[in-house]
């Protein structure tokens, strides 16, 4: 279990910052729109961020990512706009809504009362935080170190910042979630700037009991560390989103991320918690046996942007040189007899203009605008071996449209 590259300095301390980074993409993508409407619940497993997979509206999984050294090595091989897709079977921390309240209400109530009474006598197992808006966040679990596979969570009317919520007041609002480690399939896209979970699935496969030890026998003290984070992400569901269909997905996501981030901070092989002493049941296991490091048989796909193969593309590339040749030939044949050279320009036209034709330009000396369109006509005057070029301005008409400008003869000297 590792924090991704770039988050290890923060994520391997208390786990709270790692929790925030893991859940933020989910919170942003599922937040209400400006008009107050909410996005629809996904119908298939939906990935968010670098390892969050929402399985359905009652269950969420936090997938263990590939080792950071492996990710960094891949990133060094990639250029701009290149990516590396990795698919692998990994362990995941999964939170699933427990339906025992509706299936057997009496058994649920009996278990809750016993569980809550025991937790209330210990430190950090029954935690309440006032959100200062007439509502409070309540988290109930087993005393640490101890079994964290059951998590009661709820938003309860606030008795006041100085008062603790009695178990009897919490009971109507308590939602129970099961926490365990499962085998899941994940696909990540690694780019030079980061990594993203792009696909995944979990079929409920439970790994050997030793790989549940990080949840069953661990000193997590979740209520001590995570109440503010839980209140921030779940608080709106007591007020502005109190009828939202996203309540269940948010609770499952929050609990899965809470357990995953805290275990990663405490038990990761590269954790900075050097003074942490794991309970005896967990300390006797190697990192591989506890599922903190797992051998991964991954499949990698290297993606490099290129031109898409297309018959039309090949046709264009083949025809392009021919088009250039055709354009050059047409240009040469159409304009080879036009009397244009380095000396031809406005002076040439003015020197050969028929002054009598300039009356049609009257009134445009200042504005440069004419009442109607005109055309410049070139007329050739030949006198034996000499000739002249004369221009005149005319208003377009059937007679001027039929005028032929003529062709220069190479045997005559024009002036």
Helices and strands as residue ranges (DSSP letters): H 8-11, H 16-29, E 46-48, E 52-56, E 59-63, H 68-77, E 83-97, H 100-103, H 105-120, E 126-130, E 135-140, E 150-157, H 167-171, E 175-191, E 194-206, G 209-212, H 213-216, H 222-234, G 235-238, H 247-267, H 280-283, E 299-303, H 311-335, H 346-351, G 355-361, E 374-383, E 386-395, H 398-401, E 413-414
